[in-house]
Amino acid sequence: MLTPKTHLLSKCPCGSGRKYKNCCWRTEKKTYAIARQSIISAHEKLNEILESENEGIRIRVNALYFEDITEEYGEEVVHDFIRNTTEAVFQNEYDSAYSDYRFDDGSSIIDRFLKDHQETLHPAAVEYLGNFRDASYSLYEVTAIVPGSHFEVTDLLSRKKLTITEKTASEELTKWSTYFFRFAKCRGEYIMTGLALQIPRMDLDYVIDSLRERKEYYGKSKTWAKYLKKDWSVAPQLWASIHCVPKEMPIMQNTDQELIKLMTIHYNLKANSKQKAIKALGNIKEIIVEEKSEFRWVEERPHGTVNPVLIANGIFSSDTKMTVSLNSQERYQRVGDAIKKALGNLIVESRIEYQDFDMSKIPSGETPSREKLDLPEDVMAQIYANLYVNWPDQKLPALDEKTPREAVKDKSYRKKVVNLLKMIESSHAAKGDKIDFLPIWKDLGLKKPK
């Protein structure tokens, strides 16, 4: 935040004709550094005031945030949520206590602080605190990111677009993700006042509908900014309620829409029978024998679907031991039967080992990662293929059992398809997955937002 905006190699704005880096850059850099430090110092002093003199304000702010959901979900659920999100809760309670909470005379902590200290504060700190006091949360979508420099957002309520110079956030956010942000303007830049409150895209419609419903109470004449300043606890309330509600975890399926059940078949073979076993496996048309004693079971599918499909991986760990890994009961049935028939009496014994993953242990509202599901790469590849190659023609509950291809023809559903694509893309970007979704946008006749 607060950095000189002129490129180092450009001509200096002062008109000297020299390059900016050889003219005013050092002076301006120092000026901006002083401004940044003055803002940080002002925050620290506000913290001291809140901790030493007005602890009761934080208690009342906390009650406003969590009173309703505590009544609905119970103290234990809410306390677990607060323990897991301590930093976000702590920072946003402070933000609200500084700028939103009002004493009986209508003043805020920032008002009282400026009244006592304005003459001794740096002008940048005065400007920032005044705008911080007047700023409200709003619901934003991240539309572009330049890592290490800045990011761009669109206010989903007012449609206003902002560019935020924030190095750390620009390295952590992902495109199309949605948040409650609060920004304060200072020296021509928008600065984040606290931590962002993330809203999963799957809950976006619910949040927007809830905001509109609550805004009706205050009257249609109020702008979104004025409403959100008046009803200042609505953002953290909605954020907390979404993340406190237990979520049903997704059903994981493979390419053939079979329920995923990871398993390994362990075979003990007769002594010195490895080469005979490899030769016998080679006679199965679906099996491809590879180097290093490995083989794959691959099946063809009709045109227009995922094709071909990896069904199983096999490996000889020694001359007498062979294992085959699969991901569904149906595949185990046909692969196991075929191998048993091909190898015959070369098999001394076999046993099956299941590798179950417990979806219920994944925190609610969190996108499952490879690490938490402990899924092999080939399984994840098949899941991705199933979701994104055939995705346009799959009936989805989020679209009332319509396929995306059917839904885009209906104006009332078109926006939902766009939101689903953004949600999928943002989710994978957060995990570092580099997946090109442009073909899907084009296949559905949608113009991908820039």
N, C-alpha and C positions, 0 to 999 in steps of 0.2 A: 504494500500500500504506500501511497505518497512517494512516488518516484518521478524524476524528470522524464518528460514524454518525448523530447526531441532525440532523434537518432544521433549517436555519437559522431558519425561521419557527415551529418548534414551541416549546412551553414547555420551558424549561430543565430537565433532569433533576434539578438540585440542589434544586428545589422553591421557588425564589424567586418563581415566577409570571411572571417576565419571559421574553421570547423568547430562545431559545438564542443568537442572534447578538448580542444586547445583554447577555448575561450571561457564561457560561463558555466561549463558543466560542473567543475569542482565546487564553485560557489553555490550553485543550485542544489547540488547533491548534499552539501552540508546543511543548507537551509531546510531541505526536506527531512533530513535525519533529525534535526532539532524539532521539527514539527511532529514527527512520529514519536519521538521520546516524550514530548509534552503530552500527547494523547495517552500514551502508556502510563505516564505519571498521574494524570487525572483519574484514570481508571483505578489505579492503586489507592488513591486517596478516597475515592467513592467506596471502595471495598472496606477500607478502615472505618469509615463512617457507619456503613451498614452493619459491620461486625460488632462495633463497640457501642453504638447508641440505639440502633433501630432493629435489633434482632427480631422483634415482634413482627415487623413488616414481612420478613421472609417467611415466617410461620403462616401469616395470613395469605401470602401469595401462594405458598405450597398448598394450602387448604383449597384455594380457588382452583388450582390446577387439578387436584386429585380427589376432591370431595365426592363428585358424582360417580366416578369409576370405582372408588373405594366402596361406595354403597352398592354398586352393581356387581363387582367381582370379588370384593372382600379385601381386607387389609393385607393378607399374606401375598396375594397376587400383585398388588400395587407395590408393596415393599420389595418384593423380588425384582420387579421392573426397575424401581429406583436404584437398587443396588447394582443392577446390570448396566444402568445408564447414568451413573453418578455424575460424570463430568457435564453431560448435556443438561441434566436437571439443574445442577448447581449453577451453571453459567446462565441459563435462561431464567432462573429465578432471580438472579442478580440483575439481569437486563430489565426484567419487568419491575423489580423493586426500584431501580434507579429512575426509569422513565415513565412507567405506566401507572404505578401506584400513586394515589393522590391522598394528601392529608385533608383534614376537614375544610381548610381554607382553599382547596383546589390546587395547591402547589405540589411539586414532586421533589424528590431528593436532589435531582439535578438543579432544579430551580433554586433551592436553598443553598446548594453548594456554589452556584454561580453568583448568588447574591453576596456571599461572604468572601469569594476568592477571585472574582472575575478580573479585578484590576491587576492581580499578580500572575494570572495565567497567560501563556503564550496565545496569540490570536488564533492559531490553528486549533488549539484545544477548546477555546471558546466557541468557535464555529462548529467543531465536531460535536461538542456536548449539546449545543442548541438543536442541531439537526437530529442527534440521537434521541433527545427528549421528544421530538415531534414525530419521529419515525415509527412506523407500525410494521408488524409482520405482514407478509403477503405470501401467496402460494406461487412459486416459481418453477419453471422448467429450464434445465440447463441445455442450451441449444448449441454451444460451441465452446471448445476448450483449447487454449494454447498452454501446454504444460510448462510450469515454471514462470509464467508471465501473467495471464489473465483468463477469465472465462466470461461467457455471455449468457444472459438469462432472459426469459420472457415471463412477465407477470401473467399468469393464467386467468386472473380476474379482470385486470384493467388493460391487458395486452401491451403494456409498456415494456420496452426492451432496454436493458442496462448492460454495460460492460464493467466488470468488477476486476480491479487490479489486486490480486491476492495470490501470491506465489504458492503457499502451502495448499490452499483449497484447490487451485488449478491442477495440482498433482494428485489429488485424492478423489475429486468428483468424476463422474462419468456422464457422457452425453445422454440426454433424454431422461435423466433421473430428476425427481421432483422433490422439492423441499419447501418448508416454511423458512424464509430468510428474513432478516431485518438489516437494512442498509442505511447508513448515515452518510450524507454527502460532506466532503471536506476538500477544499482546494481543487474543486472540479472533478474529484474522484468519488466513487461510491465504495464505502468500506463496510465490511461485515462487522456488526457490533458484538456478535457472540457466535455460538455454535449453531449449525444448521439442524433443523428437525426434519428428518427424511420421511417422506410419505411414499410407500410402495405404489407403483402405478396401478396395481390391481385394486387399490383403495381410493384412487384419485376421484372417480365419479362420486363415491360416497362422501368424500371430504367436500367437494365443490357443492354438492346438493345440500349438505349440512350447513355450509356457510351461507348459501342463498336463503335457506329456511330461517336461519337465525337473524340474518340481515333484515328480513321482512318485519321482524319485531321492532326494529329501530326506524323503519320507514324507508320507502324506496328512494326518497330524495337524497339520502346520504351517499356520498361516494364511498368506494371500497376502502380507501385510506382512512376516511373519517369513521366509518363503521368499525374497522379493525382496531383503530385506536381506542374507541369507546368500549368495545367488547374484546379487550386486550388478552383475556385468558383463553379465548376460543382456540387459538393455534396450538398451544401446548396441550390443551384438553383433548383435541382431536388426535394429535400426535400420540399422546399417551394411551388413549382409549384403543387406537388401532393396534398398538404394539402390546397391549395387555390382553387383547382378545385371543384366546387359543385358536390357532388356524388348523384347518384340515390339511395334512401334508399331501402332496401330489402322488398319484399312483404312477409308479415307474414301469414303463413298458418297453419292450424291444421293438425292432423293426417290424415284426409280424403282429404287433399289438398283443403280445403275450406278457403276462405278469412276470416281471423280472425276479428270478430266484437263482442266485449265483451258486454254482456247484462245481465240484471237481470229482471225476471218476478216477480212482487209483487202481491200476492193473498190476498184478504180479505175474510175470511170464516165466515159462520154462527156461532153464539155463541155455545160454547160447542160441536163443531163438529171435534175437532182435532183428537180424536181417530178413528172416522169414516173415516176421511180423510187418516190417516195412513194405516188403513185396506184396503181402496180402492186403495191406491198407491201400496200396497203389491201385489195386483192382476195383476199389470203390470209386465210382465216377465223380463223386462230390469232393473227394480228398485230393489235396495238392501236397505232395511230399517235398519238403524244402531241405536246405542244408542244416547241419548241426543237429540232426536227429529230430527236426521239428516238422509238423504237418498242420494243415488247415482244412477245415470242412467248409466249403463255399457252395452256395446255392444260387441259381439264377431265378429271377422274378420276372413277371410279365412286364412288358414295356410300359413306362410311365410311372413305375414305382422304384424304390431303392433297389439298385441292381448293379452288380451282384451283392449278396448278403453273406457276411462272415458269420457262420453258425457256431463253430467251435475251434479251439486251438489245442493242439496236442504236442507232447514232447516226451522223448525217452531220456529219463534222468540217469539210467544205467542200462546194462545189457538185459536186465530182468524187470525193470520198473518203467512204466509208462503212465502218464496222466493226461486227461482230456478235460478242458475247462469249457463250461457252457453257461447260459444265463436264463434258461427257462425249463420247466418240467417237460414241455412238449418237445423241445429240442433234445433233451436227454433221452426221451423215449426212442426217437428214430435214430439218433446217432449211436446210442448205446446198443440198440438191437442190431444195427448194421455192423458195428465193430465186433460184437460177440459172434455174429454169424461168420464174419470174414476170418477171424483169428481162431475160432473153434477151440481145439484142445491145446493151443499154445497158451491159453489163459489158465493159470493155476487158480487164481481167485481174484475177485474185484470187490471194491467197496465204494460208496459214494459219500462225499463230505460236502455239507452245506455251509456256505458263508453268508449268513443272514446279516442284514444291516437294519437297525431299528430306527425307522423314520420318526417315531414319536419322541426320540431324544434330541431331535434338532429343534432349536428355539423357534417359537412361533414368529412369523413374519420374516424369517431369514431364508434367503435363497440357498438351497443345499449346494455344497461344493463337492468337488471330487474327493477331497480329503475326508470330509465327514461321511460321505456315502461309501467311501473306500471302493469305488468302482474301477475296474481295469479300463485302460484307455480305449480298448476295442469296444467295450460295452458303452462307454460314453459316446464314442463315434456313432454307434448304431442308434442311440437315443437321439443324438443330434440329427442324424439322417432322417429318422422317423418324424421328428418334429418339424424339420425345415424343408425337406424335399417334398414330402407329402402334405405339409401343413396347410397349403391353400385349399386342399380338398378334404380336410378332416372336419367333422362336425364338432363344434366346441360349445361347452356349456356357457362360456362367457358370451357367446353369440346366440344364445337360446337354441342350441343344437343346429344352427346354420353353419355351413362351411364359410371360410373367409371369402372364397370366390363368389358364393351366393350373397354374402353380406354386403360386399362392396357395391352391389347393384342397388341396394336399398339405402337411401340417403340417411335414414335414422340409425343405420348400423355402420356406415362407412367410417365414422369417427372412432367407433369401438375397435375396428380392425387396425386403424392407424395406431391407437393407443396400445393395442396388444403387441404390434411389431416393435414399437418403441420400448415397451417393457422388456421384451425378449432381448433386444439388442443391448439395452442398458445393463441387464442382468449379466450377460456374458462379458461385456466390457469390464464390469466390476471384478470379474474373476480372471481377467487377462486373456480371455478367449478371442482370437481373431477370426471372426466369422463374417463373410461377406453376405449381407442381407439384401443388397441391391437387386439381385435377380428375382427375389420374392416380390419386392415392391413393383418391379416392372411386370412380372407375371400377373399381378393383380390389377395392373393398370393404374397404380398409385404413383404420384409424384413424391419421391422421398424428400422430406424437408431438409434444407441445407443447414 
